[in-house]
Amino acid sequence: MYPPHLPFKTCSTALHHVWRQTYVVVILVVLSLSAGITGSLVTTAWIEPTLYTDSNLYFLNRGNNTVDSRQQPDIALLQRYQYTTVRIVDGKQVVNTDFYPESSLIGRMIMLSSNGWGALYTDSFVSSNVSSWLAIDYQGVIHTIEKTVYDKDRSVLYIKLAGNEFRVASFPDWNSMDRGSGVWVARGSNWRRHTISDYQVVAEPLYEARLPYALLSLNPVGTSGLAFNDQGQLVGFADETGLVHMVYKVEQDLPSLLEKGERKSLSIDWRGYFVEQISSGTDIAEQYSGFYVLQTASRNVDKVINGDVIVSINGSSVSAFTFDRMLAQAPSPFTVTVWRKGERFDILMEK
């Protein structure tokens, strides 16, 4: 019998102890989940801004500023791109002192030297417009434009900025850039993966040897921008048609820009066609293919003259897809091997 002098029981003592233990477990679980979510958010906020955001001095219509969902560039490539490029904008379009609309972007310049030389692809350069241009680096610092040098044959504008200690791009082994090679094309914060599918001839029927004969064709066709290989080395400029203008001539122009503030033009005036020799006879011991010189100003037989077939440069056979690169990269003087009236001999040429 329950003692009458004690109050009635309101709960089970055993159940009370079980509830107190369960309550502690629930609190620990909630705290663990909160800590995990907080850690993830902090990590994302720490990594993402340094890789994918532009300076707050530049105002753009963000849109879809993400990399291709199927593949992403290496983090080192993203950072190298950010550090070695400078945005060229039209200062006349400034909004509220520090902001620039998307229409103000002239292009993204790649830095070539620590003392301020860079290269920008543009096929519509007007020198009088430069006075209103501003150069903004990844930290939002505005640099003064001191000088411009334009290569109209390749639509490359060289720009000299005031300042020093710029981070610079590097160049690849050009012999490694061939069909099947992978490249990344960057336009602002957008990245896309491409494969070199082939070369597309862009030369006129009567080809000038100092000009590009063919450009890299990309698959899939993408937007314009800077093209890099997987190591982050600059391959070229991708235009609106999805073709890449390789920058081996930019690499060769750099020493002259650093020394004299100007680029060195090739003193070669050869015009002609790429040909192959076909003979039905058996009395010709060697068959030659190369560049047939139809027009040149030289009449000196010790130089390349009309009717010569250039078969090699410094001992390497020429082809339609390597000819202008071999000329651009050749030292001065260099050796040209020609086939002339059934004979083969070497000629020493100056650039």
MINU-321946 format. One record per residue (C-alpha): residue number from 1; residue in three letters; x, y, z. Coordinates in Angstrom, 3 decimals, always signed. Layout:
REM residues N
<node n="NUM" res="ALA" px="X" py="Y" pz="Z"/>
...
//
This chain:
REM residues 351
<node n="1" res="MET" px="+0.000" py="+0.000" pz="+0.000"/>
<node n="2" res="TYR" px="+1.246" py="+3.512" pz="-0.869"/>
<node n="3" res="PRO" px="+2.041" py="+5.533" pz="+2.288"/>
<node n="4" res="PRO" px="-0.674" py="+8.195" pz="+2.786"/>
<node n="5" res="HIS" px="+1.731" py="+10.850" pz="+4.098"/>
<node n="6" res="LEU" px="+3.800" py="+10.939" pz="+0.806"/>
<node n="7" res="PRO" px="+2.790" py="+12.795" pz="-2.421"/>
<node n="8" res="PHE" px="+1.587" py="+10.782" pz="-5.430"/>
<node n="9" res="LYS" px="+4.241" py="+9.717" pz="-8.010"/>
<node n="10" res="THR" px="+4.189" py="+11.929" pz="-11.124"/>
<node n="11" res="CYS" px="+6.616" py="+9.912" pz="-13.363"/>
<node n="12" res="SER" px="+8.751" py="+6.814" pz="-13.585"/>
<node n="13" res="THR" px="+12.218" py="+7.242" pz="-12.102"/>
<node n="14" res="ALA" px="+13.766" py="+4.866" pz="-14.681"/>
<node n="15" res="LEU" px="+12.148" py="+6.704" pz="-17.595"/>
<node n="16" res="HIS" px="+13.393" py="+9.996" pz="-16.230"/>
<node n="17" res="HIS" px="+17.026" py="+8.762" pz="-16.249"/>
<node n="18" res="VAL" px="+16.674" py="+7.432" pz="-19.828"/>
<node n="19" res="TRP" px="+15.336" py="+10.780" pz="-21.082"/>
<node n="20" res="ARG" px="+18.216" py="+12.726" pz="-19.510"/>
<node n="21" res="GLN" px="+20.760" py="+10.495" pz="-21.296"/>
<node n="22" res="THR" px="+18.922" py="+10.765" pz="-24.657"/>
<node n="23" res="TYR" px="+18.727" py="+14.554" pz="-24.359"/>
<node n="24" res="VAL" px="+22.533" py="+14.808" pz="-24.060"/>
<node n="25" res="VAL" px="+23.011" py="+12.625" pz="-27.172"/>
<node n="26" res="VAL" px="+20.596" py="+14.764" pz="-29.230"/>
<node n="27" res="ILE" px="+22.433" py="+17.953" pz="-28.255"/>
<node n="28" res="LEU" px="+25.791" py="+16.433" pz="-29.290"/>
<node n="29" res="VAL" px="+24.414" py="+15.338" pz="-32.692"/>
<node n="30" res="VAL" px="+22.989" py="+18.826" pz="-33.419"/>
<node n="31" res="LEU" px="+26.268" py="+20.500" pz="-32.463"/>
<node n="32" res="SER" px="+28.273" py="+18.106" pz="-34.695"/>
<node n="33" res="LEU" px="+26.065" py="+18.805" pz="-37.721"/>
<node n="34" res="SER" px="+26.309" py="+22.567" pz="-37.192"/>
<node n="35" res="ALA" px="+30.091" py="+22.412" pz="-36.950"/>
<node n="36" res="GLY" px="+30.340" py="+20.407" pz="-40.199"/>
<node n="37" res="ILE" px="+28.125" py="+22.815" pz="-42.169"/>
<node n="38" res="THR" px="+29.973" py="+25.847" pz="-40.818"/>
<node n="39" res="GLY" px="+33.353" py="+24.345" pz="-41.748"/>
<node n="40" res="SER" px="+32.206" py="+23.677" pz="-45.323"/>
<node n="41" res="LEU" px="+30.943" py="+27.233" pz="-45.767"/>
<node n="42" res="VAL" px="+34.141" py="+28.730" pz="-44.382"/>
<node n="43" res="THR" px="+36.311" py="+26.587" pz="-46.688"/>
<node n="44" res="THR" px="+34.248" py="+27.538" pz="-49.759"/>
<node n="45" res="ALA" px="+34.354" py="+31.227" pz="-48.889"/>
<node n="46" res="TRP" px="+38.126" py="+31.035" pz="-48.350"/>
<node n="47" res="ILE" px="+38.967" py="+29.319" pz="-51.673"/>
<node n="48" res="GLU" px="+36.432" py="+30.636" pz="-54.152"/>
<node n="49" res="PRO" px="+36.924" py="+34.422" pz="-54.066"/>
<node n="50" res="THR" px="+40.652" py="+34.225" pz="-54.868"/>
<node n="51" res="LEU" px="+40.025" py="+32.046" pz="-57.903"/>
<node n="52" res="TYR" px="+36.821" py="+33.156" pz="-59.559"/>
<node n="53" res="THR" px="+36.081" py="+36.785" pz="-58.730"/>
<node n="54" res="ASP" px="+37.228" py="+39.915" pz="-60.524"/>
<node n="55" res="SER" px="+38.416" py="+43.068" pz="-58.836"/>
<node n="56" res="ASN" px="+35.663" py="+45.159" pz="-57.303"/>
<node n="57" res="LEU" px="+36.822" py="+48.069" pz="-59.456"/>
<node n="58" res="TYR" px="+35.345" py="+46.352" pz="-62.494"/>
<node n="59" res="PHE" px="+31.601" py="+46.069" pz="-62.985"/>
<node n="60" res="LEU" px="+30.335" py="+43.435" pz="-65.427"/>
<node n="61" res="ASN" px="+27.141" py="+41.652" pz="-66.234"/>
<node n="62" res="ARG" px="+28.108" py="+38.452" pz="-64.471"/>
<node n="63" res="GLY" px="+25.793" py="+36.013" pz="-66.225"/>
<node n="64" res="ASN" px="+27.175" py="+32.496" pz="-66.308"/>
<node n="65" res="ASN" px="+30.734" py="+32.997" pz="-65.019"/>
<node n="66" res="THR" px="+31.548" py="+29.343" pz="-64.487"/>
<node n="67" res="VAL" px="+33.922" py="+26.891" pz="-66.068"/>
<node n="68" res="ASP" px="+32.716" py="+24.134" pz="-68.346"/>
<node n="69" res="SER" px="+30.711" py="+21.775" pz="-66.141"/>
<node n="70" res="ARG" px="+32.424" py="+18.726" pz="-67.624"/>
<node n="71" res="GLN" px="+36.011" py="+19.753" pz="-66.854"/>
<node n="72" res="GLN" px="+37.791" py="+22.378" pz="-64.814"/>
<node n="73" res="PRO" px="+41.264" py="+23.886" pz="-65.218"/>
<node n="74" res="ASP" px="+43.907" py="+23.182" pz="-62.633"/>
<node n="75" res="ILE" px="+43.905" py="+25.664" pz="-59.739"/>
<node n="76" res="ALA" px="+47.454" py="+26.722" pz="-60.621"/>
<node n="77" res="LEU" px="+46.309" py="+27.614" pz="-64.151"/>
<node n="78" res="LEU" px="+43.433" py="+29.703" pz="-62.814"/>
<node n="79" res="GLN" px="+45.734" py="+31.638" pz="-60.520"/>
<node n="80" res="ARG" px="+48.411" py="+32.114" pz="-63.187"/>
<node n="81" res="TYR" px="+45.796" py="+33.483" pz="-65.573"/>
<node n="82" res="GLN" px="+44.568" py="+35.927" pz="-62.954"/>
<node n="83" res="TYR" px="+48.062" py="+37.171" pz="-62.082"/>
<node n="84" res="THR" px="+49.440" py="+37.473" pz="-65.643"/>
<node n="85" res="THR" px="+46.536" py="+39.242" pz="-67.361"/>
<node n="86" res="VAL" px="+45.489" py="+42.891" pz="-67.321"/>
<node n="87" res="ARG" px="+42.114" py="+44.258" pz="-68.397"/>
<node n="88" res="ILE" px="+42.198" py="+47.115" pz="-70.904"/>
<node n="89" res="VAL" px="+39.078" py="+49.272" pz="-70.604"/>
<node n="90" res="ASP" px="+37.781" py="+52.488" pz="-72.133"/>
<node n="91" res="GLY" px="+38.027" py="+55.093" pz="-69.373"/>
<node n="92" res="LYS" px="+35.395" py="+57.272" pz="-71.040"/>
<node n="93" res="GLN" px="+32.713" py="+54.783" pz="-70.007"/>
<node n="94" res="VAL" px="+33.419" py="+54.953" pz="-66.269"/>
<node n="95" res="VAL" px="+30.310" py="+54.885" pz="-64.060"/>
<node n="96" res="ASN" px="+30.282" py="+56.443" pz="-60.591"/>
<node n="97" res="THR" px="+34.082" py="+56.833" pz="-60.420"/>
<node n="98" res="ASP" px="+35.110" py="+53.175" pz="-59.976"/>
<node n="99" res="PHE" px="+32.792" py="+51.015" pz="-62.099"/>
<node n="100" res="TYR" px="+32.914" py="+50.032" pz="-65.765"/>
<node n="101" res="PRO" px="+30.145" py="+48.425" pz="-67.844"/>
<node n="102" res="GLU" px="+30.793" py="+45.331" pz="-69.938"/>
<node n="103" res="SER" px="+30.860" py="+47.429" pz="-73.107"/>
<node n="104" res="SER" px="+33.953" py="+49.288" pz="-71.847"/>
<node n="105" res="LEU" px="+36.187" py="+46.190" pz="-72.066"/>
<node n="106" res="ILE" px="+38.697" py="+46.534" pz="-74.925"/>
<node n="107" res="GLY" px="+40.278" py="+43.166" pz="-74.193"/>
<node n="108" res="ARG" px="+42.375" py="+41.097" pz="-71.815"/>
<node n="109" res="MET" px="+46.116" py="+41.619" pz="-72.228"/>
<node n="110" res="ILE" px="+48.675" py="+38.938" pz="-71.395"/>
<node n="111" res="MET" px="+51.870" py="+40.195" pz="-69.751"/>
<node n="112" res="LEU" px="+55.124" py="+39.302" pz="-71.515"/>
<node n="113" res="SER" px="+57.807" py="+41.050" pz="-69.443"/>
<node n="114" res="SER" px="+58.250" py="+42.105" pz="-65.836"/>
<node n="115" res="ASN" px="+58.871" py="+45.705" pz="-66.904"/>
<node n="116" res="GLY" px="+55.424" py="+46.158" pz="-68.447"/>
<node n="117" res="TRP" px="+55.236" py="+44.796" pz="-72.010"/>
<node n="118" res="GLY" px="+52.060" py="+42.880" pz="-72.839"/>
<node n="119" res="ALA" px="+50.135" py="+41.677" pz="-75.898"/>
<node n="120" res="LEU" px="+46.483" py="+42.138" pz="-76.818"/>
<node n="121" res="TYR" px="+44.644" py="+40.639" pz="-79.805"/>
<node n="122" res="THR" px="+42.585" py="+43.224" pz="-81.721"/>
<node n="123" res="ASP" px="+41.750" py="+43.479" pz="-85.401"/>
<node n="124" res="SER" px="+40.304" py="+46.993" pz="-85.125"/>
<node n="125" res="PHE" px="+43.056" py="+49.100" pz="-83.562"/>
<node n="126" res="VAL" px="+42.834" py="+52.904" pz="-83.809"/>
<node n="127" res="SER" px="+45.837" py="+54.617" pz="-82.228"/>
<node n="128" res="SER" px="+43.890" py="+57.774" pz="-81.320"/>
<node n="129" res="ASN" px="+41.684" py="+55.777" pz="-78.929"/>
<node n="130" res="VAL" px="+44.576" py="+54.773" pz="-76.657"/>
<node n="131" res="SER" px="+44.540" py="+58.083" pz="-74.775"/>
<node n="132" res="SER" px="+41.303" py="+57.081" pz="-73.000"/>
<node n="133" res="TRP" px="+42.326" py="+53.483" pz="-72.216"/>
<node n="134" res="LEU" px="+43.074" py="+52.225" pz="-68.707"/>
<node n="135" res="ALA" px="+44.976" py="+49.099" pz="-67.707"/>
<node n="136" res="ILE" px="+43.652" py="+47.388" pz="-64.538"/>
<node n="137" res="ASP" px="+45.513" py="+44.461" pz="-62.975"/>
<node n="138" res="TYR" px="+44.119" py="+41.666" pz="-60.793"/>
<node n="139" res="GLN" px="+44.519" py="+43.768" pz="-57.629"/>
<node n="140" res="GLY" px="+42.508" py="+46.652" pz="-59.082"/>
<node n="141" res="VAL" px="+45.595" py="+48.824" pz="-59.575"/>
<node n="142" res="ILE" px="+45.391" py="+51.140" pz="-62.606"/>
<node n="143" res="HIS" px="+48.563" py="+51.366" pz="-64.723"/>
<node n="144" res="THR" px="+49.425" py="+54.099" pz="-67.210"/>
<node n="145" res="ILE" px="+49.904" py="+53.075" pz="-70.853"/>
<node n="146" res="GLU" px="+53.290" py="+54.422" pz="-72.013"/>
<node n="147" res="LYS" px="+53.568" py="+53.049" pz="-75.552"/>
<node n="148" res="THR" px="+51.842" py="+50.866" pz="-78.159"/>
<node n="149" res="VAL" px="+53.271" py="+48.933" pz="-81.131"/>
<node n="150" res="TYR" px="+50.829" py="+47.311" pz="-83.567"/>
<node n="151" res="ASP" px="+51.464" py="+44.280" pz="-85.764"/>
<node n="152" res="LYS" px="+48.647" py="+44.654" pz="-88.286"/>
<node n="153" res="ASP" px="+49.643" py="+41.478" pz="-90.140"/>
<node n="154" res="ARG" px="+48.784" py="+39.376" pz="-87.086"/>
<node n="155" res="SER" px="+46.349" py="+41.742" pz="-85.316"/>
<node n="156" res="VAL" px="+48.544" py="+41.858" pz="-82.202"/>
<node n="157" res="LEU" px="+48.857" py="+45.076" pz="-80.209"/>
<node n="158" res="TYR" px="+51.899" py="+45.363" pz="-77.933"/>
<node n="159" res="ILE" px="+51.331" py="+47.668" pz="-74.960"/>
<node n="160" res="LYS" px="+53.965" py="+49.021" pz="-72.571"/>
<node n="161" res="LEU" px="+52.677" py="+49.771" pz="-69.061"/>
<node n="162" res="ALA" px="+54.353" py="+51.933" pz="-66.451"/>
<node n="163" res="GLY" px="+55.704" py="+49.873" pz="-63.581"/>
<node n="164" res="ASN" px="+57.822" py="+46.825" pz="-62.826"/>
<node n="165" res="GLU" px="+57.591" py="+43.355" pz="-61.280"/>
<node n="166" res="PHE" px="+54.666" py="+42.195" pz="-63.395"/>
<node n="167" res="ARG" px="+54.034" py="+38.461" pz="-63.429"/>
<node n="168" res="VAL" px="+54.485" py="+37.108" pz="-66.947"/>
<node n="169" res="ALA" px="+53.272" py="+34.253" pz="-69.147"/>
<node n="170" res="SER" px="+55.497" py="+31.576" pz="-70.663"/>
<node n="171" res="PHE" px="+55.383" py="+29.873" pz="-74.076"/>
<node n="172" res="PRO" px="+55.105" py="+26.183" pz="-74.992"/>
<node n="173" res="ASP" px="+57.263" py="+23.923" pz="-77.130"/>
<node n="174" res="TRP" px="+55.649" py="+24.757" pz="-80.469"/>
<node n="175" res="ASN" px="+56.469" py="+21.359" pz="-81.931"/>
<node n="176" res="SER" px="+54.159" py="+19.806" pz="-79.338"/>
<node n="177" res="MET" px="+51.108" py="+21.757" pz="-80.530"/>
<node n="178" res="ASP" px="+49.466" py="+19.475" pz="-83.057"/>
<node n="179" res="ARG" px="+46.241" py="+17.642" pz="-83.790"/>
<node n="180" res="GLY" px="+44.757" py="+16.116" pz="-80.650"/>
<node n="181" res="SER" px="+46.439" py="+18.511" pz="-78.217"/>
<node n="182" res="GLY" px="+44.186" py="+19.931" pz="-75.515"/>
<node n="183" res="VAL" px="+43.857" py="+23.647" pz="-74.784"/>
<node n="184" res="TRP" px="+41.888" py="+25.851" pz="-72.393"/>
<node n="185" res="VAL" px="+40.278" py="+29.043" pz="-73.691"/>
<node n="186" res="ALA" px="+39.544" py="+31.760" pz="-71.127"/>
<node n="187" res="ARG" px="+37.244" py="+34.719" pz="-71.680"/>
<node n="188" res="GLY" px="+37.008" py="+36.733" pz="-68.498"/>
<node n="189" res="SER" px="+35.997" py="+34.228" pz="-65.821"/>
<node n="190" res="ASN" px="+34.618" py="+31.700" pz="-68.329"/>
<node n="191" res="TRP" px="+36.723" py="+28.647" pz="-69.212"/>
<node n="192" res="ARG" px="+36.188" py="+25.973" pz="-71.815"/>
<node n="193" res="ARG" px="+38.132" py="+22.869" pz="-72.793"/>
<node n="194" res="HIS" px="+38.955" py="+22.306" pz="-76.479"/>
<node n="195" res="THR" px="+40.930" py="+19.924" pz="-78.644"/>
<node n="196" res="ILE" px="+42.995" py="+20.944" pz="-81.658"/>
<node n="197" res="SER" px="+41.157" py="+19.231" pz="-84.497"/>
<node n="198" res="ASP" px="+43.098" py="+20.461" pz="-87.531"/>
<node n="199" res="TYR" px="+44.699" py="+23.431" pz="-89.247"/>
<node n="200" res="GLN" px="+42.577" py="+25.800" pz="-91.302"/>
<node n="201" res="VAL" px="+44.229" py="+27.644" pz="-94.192"/>
<node n="202" res="VAL" px="+43.665" py="+31.405" pz="-93.999"/>
<node n="203" res="ALA" px="+46.261" py="+32.556" pz="-96.552"/>
<node n="204" res="GLU" px="+45.430" py="+34.123" pz="-99.884"/>
<node n="205" res="PRO" px="+45.968" py="+31.990" pz="-103.005"/>
<node n="206" res="LEU" px="+49.222" py="+33.872" pz="-103.634"/>
<node n="207" res="TYR" px="+50.765" py="+33.410" pz="-100.201"/>
<node n="208" res="GLU" px="+53.143" py="+35.920" pz="-98.572"/>
<node n="209" res="ALA" px="+55.754" py="+34.001" pz="-96.615"/>
<node n="210" res="ARG" px="+55.893" py="+36.490" pz="-93.706"/>
<node n="211" res="LEU" px="+52.205" py="+35.926" pz="-92.859"/>
<node n="212" res="PRO" px="+50.457" py="+32.998" pz="-91.133"/>
<node n="213" res="TYR" px="+49.444" py="+30.302" pz="-93.601"/>
<node n="214" res="ALA" px="+47.079" py="+28.342" pz="-91.324"/>
<node n="215" res="LEU" px="+45.480" py="+28.673" pz="-87.868"/>
<node n="216" res="LEU" px="+44.596" py="+26.045" pz="-85.297"/>
<node n="217" res="SER" px="+40.998" py="+24.850" pz="-85.521"/>
<node n="218" res="LEU" px="+39.285" py="+23.987" pz="-82.218"/>
<node n="219" res="ASN" px="+36.679" py="+21.391" pz="-81.361"/>
<node n="220" res="PRO" px="+34.156" py="+22.342" pz="-80.155"/>
<node n="221" res="VAL" px="+34.062" py="+25.831" pz="-81.633"/>
<node n="222" res="GLY" px="+34.164" py="+28.307" pz="-78.750"/>
<node n="223" res="THR" px="+34.179" py="+31.995" pz="-77.975"/>
<node n="224" res="SER" px="+37.182" py="+34.280" pz="-78.304"/>
<node n="225" res="GLY" px="+39.792" py="+34.590" pz="-75.570"/>
<node n="226" res="LEU" px="+43.274" py="+33.558" pz="-74.469"/>
<node n="227" res="ALA" px="+44.295" py="+29.953" pz="-75.181"/>
<node n="228" res="PHE" px="+46.576" py="+28.009" pz="-72.822"/>
<node n="229" res="ASN" px="+47.890" py="+24.464" pz="-72.681"/>
<node n="230" res="ASP" px="+47.518" py="+22.291" pz="-69.573"/>
<node n="231" res="GLN" px="+50.763" py="+23.677" pz="-68.139"/>
<node n="232" res="GLY" px="+49.385" py="+27.227" pz="-68.268"/>
<node n="233" res="GLN" px="+51.644" py="+28.296" pz="-71.142"/>
<node n="234" res="LEU" px="+50.250" py="+30.767" pz="-73.664"/>
<node n="235" res="VAL" px="+49.347" py="+29.088" pz="-76.966"/>
<node n="236" res="GLY" px="+47.587" py="+31.964" pz="-78.706"/>
<node n="237" res="PHE" px="+44.530" py="+34.144" pz="-79.181"/>
<node n="238" res="ALA" px="+41.209" py="+32.497" pz="-80.069"/>
<node n="239" res="ASP" px="+39.075" py="+34.687" pz="-82.332"/>
<node n="240" res="GLU" px="+35.295" py="+34.831" pz="-82.743"/>
<node n="241" res="THR" px="+35.370" py="+32.088" pz="-85.389"/>
<node n="242" res="GLY" px="+37.015" py="+29.603" pz="-83.014"/>
<node n="243" res="LEU" px="+40.446" py="+29.709" pz="-84.663"/>
<node n="244" res="VAL" px="+43.622" py="+30.160" pz="-82.613"/>
<node n="245" res="HIS" px="+46.339" py="+32.570" pz="-83.736"/>
<node n="246" res="MET" px="+49.499" py="+31.020" pz="-82.320"/>
<node n="247" res="VAL" px="+51.900" py="+33.475" pz="-80.681"/>
<node n="248" res="TYR" px="+55.314" py="+32.138" pz="-81.739"/>
<node n="249" res="LYS" px="+55.869" py="+35.497" pz="-83.516"/>
<node n="250" res="VAL" px="+55.052" py="+37.297" pz="-80.250"/>
<node n="251" res="GLU" px="+57.752" py="+35.251" pz="-78.534"/>
<node n="252" res="GLN" px="+60.239" py="+36.253" pz="-81.252"/>
<node n="253" res="ASP" px="+59.234" py="+39.948" pz="-81.084"/>
<node n="254" res="LEU" px="+59.828" py="+40.194" pz="-77.340"/>
<node n="255" res="PRO" px="+63.644" py="+40.661" pz="-77.351"/>
<node n="256" res="SER" px="+63.344" py="+43.560" pz="-79.820"/>
<node n="257" res="LEU" px="+60.578" py="+45.145" pz="-77.742"/>
<node n="258" res="LEU" px="+62.721" py="+44.947" pz="-74.617"/>
<node n="259" res="GLU" px="+65.839" py="+46.296" pz="-76.310"/>
<node n="260" res="LYS" px="+64.502" py="+48.899" pz="-78.748"/>
<node n="261" res="GLY" px="+60.817" py="+49.351" pz="-77.923"/>
<node n="262" res="GLU" px="+59.820" py="+48.089" pz="-81.361"/>
<node n="263" res="ARG" px="+59.209" py="+44.771" pz="-83.081"/>
<node n="264" res="LYS" px="+61.491" py="+43.348" pz="-85.746"/>
<node n="265" res="SER" px="+59.792" py="+42.812" pz="-89.114"/>
<node n="266" res="LEU" px="+60.989" py="+40.059" pz="-91.417"/>
<node n="267" res="SER" px="+62.850" py="+41.394" pz="-94.462"/>
<node n="268" res="ILE" px="+61.411" py="+38.582" pz="-96.592"/>
<node n="269" res="ASP" px="+59.235" py="+39.380" pz="-99.585"/>
<node n="270" res="TRP" px="+58.661" py="+35.881" pz="-100.989"/>
<node n="271" res="ARG" px="+55.267" py="+35.232" pz="-102.527"/>
<node n="272" res="GLY" px="+54.189" py="+31.939" pz="-104.027"/>
<node n="273" res="TYR" px="+52.639" py="+28.506" pz="-103.464"/>
<node n="274" res="PHE" px="+53.315" py="+25.225" pz="-101.745"/>
<node n="275" res="VAL" px="+54.063" py="+22.578" pz="-104.361"/>
<node n="276" res="GLU" px="+55.051" py="+18.974" pz="-104.848"/>
<node n="277" res="GLN" px="+57.241" py="+17.730" pz="-107.658"/>
<node n="278" res="ILE" px="+55.661" py="+14.941" pz="-109.690"/>
<node n="279" res="SER" px="+57.630" py="+13.136" pz="-112.390"/>
<node n="280" res="SER" px="+56.717" py="+10.168" pz="-114.556"/>
<node n="281" res="GLY" px="+60.342" py="+9.571" pz="-115.462"/>
<node n="282" res="THR" px="+62.973" py="+7.583" pz="-113.600"/>
<node n="283" res="ASP" px="+65.968" py="+9.817" pz="-114.264"/>
<node n="284" res="ILE" px="+65.269" py="+12.174" pz="-111.337"/>
<node n="285" res="ALA" px="+66.938" py="+10.773" pz="-108.236"/>
<node n="286" res="GLU" px="+65.183" py="+13.035" pz="-105.744"/>
<node n="287" res="GLN" px="+61.665" py="+14.371" pz="-105.479"/>
<node n="288" res="TYR" px="+61.160" py="+17.740" pz="-103.804"/>
<node n="289" res="SER" px="+58.215" py="+19.500" pz="-102.240"/>
<node n="290" res="GLY" px="+58.267" py="+22.929" pz="-100.668"/>
<node n="291" res="PHE" px="+57.479" py="+26.585" pz="-101.244"/>
<node n="292" res="TYR" px="+57.648" py="+27.731" pz="-104.864"/>
<node n="293" res="VAL" px="+58.787" py="+31.363" pz="-105.073"/>
<node n="294" res="LEU" px="+56.764" py="+33.072" pz="-107.764"/>
<node n="295" res="GLN" px="+57.613" py="+36.667" pz="-106.826"/>
<node n="296" res="THR" px="+60.564" py="+38.275" pz="-105.034"/>
<node n="297" res="ALA" px="+62.434" py="+41.526" pz="-105.501"/>
<node n="298" res="SER" px="+65.827" py="+39.801" pz="-105.464"/>
<node n="299" res="ARG" px="+67.669" py="+39.210" pz="-108.741"/>
<node n="300" res="ASN" px="+70.873" py="+38.090" pz="-107.093"/>
<node n="301" res="VAL" px="+71.579" py="+34.421" pz="-107.845"/>
<node n="302" res="ASP" px="+73.240" py="+34.104" pz="-104.441"/>
<node n="303" res="LYS" px="+69.833" py="+34.790" pz="-102.874"/>
<node n="304" res="VAL" px="+66.377" py="+33.257" pz="-103.300"/>
<node n="305" res="ILE" px="+65.020" py="+34.234" pz="-106.732"/>
<node n="306" res="ASN" px="+61.882" py="+33.653" pz="-108.781"/>
<node n="307" res="GLY" px="+61.423" py="+29.999" pz="-109.693"/>
<node n="308" res="ASP" px="+63.242" py="+28.581" pz="-106.640"/>
<node n="309" res="VAL" px="+61.595" py="+25.908" pz="-104.508"/>
<node n="310" res="ILE" px="+62.475" py="+26.298" pz="-100.832"/>
<node n="311" res="VAL" px="+62.710" py="+22.750" pz="-99.469"/>
<node n="312" res="SER" px="+64.208" py="+23.271" pz="-96.005"/>
<node n="313" res="ILE" px="+65.225" py="+25.897" pz="-93.434"/>
<node n="314" res="ASN" px="+68.279" py="+25.201" pz="-91.280"/>
<node n="315" res="GLY" px="+68.123" py="+21.573" pz="-92.378"/>
<node n="316" res="SER" px="+64.448" py="+20.975" pz="-91.470"/>
<node n="317" res="SER" px="+61.954" py="+20.228" pz="-94.235"/>
<node n="318" res="VAL" px="+59.278" py="+22.865" pz="-94.681"/>
<node n="319" res="SER" px="+55.545" py="+22.271" pz="-94.903"/>
<node n="320" res="ALA" px="+52.533" py="+24.493" pz="-95.340"/>
<node n="321" res="PHE" px="+51.765" py="+24.271" pz="-91.604"/>
<node n="322" res="THR" px="+55.272" py="+24.988" pz="-90.292"/>
<node n="323" res="PHE" px="+56.764" py="+27.378" pz="-92.866"/>
<node n="324" res="ASP" px="+55.915" py="+30.763" pz="-91.301"/>
<node n="325" res="ARG" px="+56.771" py="+29.485" pz="-87.808"/>
<node n="326" res="MET" px="+60.169" py="+28.247" pz="-89.002"/>
<node n="327" res="LEU" px="+60.871" py="+31.643" pz="-90.561"/>
<node n="328" res="ALA" px="+59.768" py="+33.508" pz="-87.432"/>
<node n="329" res="GLN" px="+61.917" py="+31.352" pz="-85.131"/>
<node n="330" res="ALA" px="+64.988" py="+31.170" pz="-87.374"/>
<node n="331" res="PRO" px="+68.055" py="+33.070" pz="-86.164"/>
<node n="332" res="SER" px="+69.808" py="+35.644" pz="-88.299"/>
<node n="333" res="PRO" px="+71.497" py="+34.610" pz="-90.500"/>
<node n="334" res="PHE" px="+69.842" py="+31.296" pz="-91.345"/>
<node n="335" res="THR" px="+70.265" py="+28.688" pz="-94.074"/>
<node n="336" res="VAL" px="+67.692" py="+28.155" pz="-96.824"/>
<node n="337" res="THR" px="+67.988" py="+25.079" pz="-99.016"/>
<node n="338" res="VAL" px="+66.509" py="+25.568" pz="-102.492"/>
<node n="339" res="TRP" px="+65.912" py="+23.399" pz="-105.543"/>
<node n="340" res="ARG" px="+66.724" py="+25.359" pz="-108.710"/>
<node n="341" res="LYS" px="+66.754" py="+23.949" pz="-112.227"/>
<node n="342" res="GLY" px="+67.448" py="+20.419" pz="-111.084"/>
<node n="343" res="GLU" px="+70.113" py="+21.348" pz="-108.535"/>
<node n="344" res="ARG" px="+69.980" py="+21.648" pz="-104.781"/>
<node n="345" res="PHE" px="+72.129" py="+24.117" pz="-102.825"/>
<node n="346" res="ASP" px="+72.176" py="+26.251" pz="-99.659"/>
<node n="347" res="ILE" px="+71.756" py="+30.009" pz="-99.377"/>
<node n="348" res="LEU" px="+72.609" py="+32.113" pz="-96.326"/>
<node n="349" res="MET" px="+69.824" py="+34.609" pz="-95.581"/>
<node n="350" res="GLU" px="+69.489" py="+37.582" pz="-93.255"/>
<node n="351" res="LYS" px="+66.198" py="+38.335" pz="-91.487"/>
//
